[in-house]
Amino acid sequence: MEINEIFQKVKKVFVDEFEIEENLITKESLIFEELGLDSLDSVDLIVALEKAFNFKIDRANDGPVISQIRSIQDIIKYVNSKQS
């Protein structure tokens, strides 16, 4: 899956799950500061990403990487690495 395809799917997750307007979501968008997610939303985000991209996030191995995610671009990089 190409980077732009990943971005479009990630954007759809934010629109569908968190009711964020699509035009507000860019690759540079900060998840917490700009898009308004909080720590409880991050759990829902993980579940939604697992469903959208059909993979399991292993919290034991991926936890340190997940905890560093701050932007849409960080999510795209993470998803891309999971598909490699």
C-alpha positions, 0 to 999 in steps of 0.5 A, spaced: 500 500 500 502 506 498 503 512 502 497 516 500 493 510 500 495 509 507 494 517 509 487 516 506 485 510 510 488 514 516 484 520 514 477 516 514 479 513 521 479 520 524 473 522 520 469 516 521 471 515 529 472 522 531 467 526 527 473 530 525 472 534 518 476 531 513 479 538 511 482 539 517 486 533 517 493 533 513 499 529 514 502 534 519 496 535 523 498 533 531 493 528 533 492 531 540 494 538 540 490 540 533 485 534 532 483 534 539 484 527 541 485 525 548 488 519 552 482 515 552 481 516 544 488 513 543 485 507 545 479 507 540 484 510 535 488 503 536 482 499 535 480 503 529 487 502 526 487 495 527 480 494 524 482 499 518 489 496 516 487 489 518 493 487 523 494 487 530 498 492 534 502 488 539 502 493 545 509 489 548 513 490 542 510 496 539 508 500 545 514 504 545 513 506 538 506 507 539 507 512 545 511 516 541 506 518 535 504 525 535 502 526 528 498 523 522 505 522 519 507 518 525 501 514 524 503 513 516 510 511 518 508 506 523 502 503 519 507 503 513 512 499 517 507 494 519 506 492 512 513 491 510 
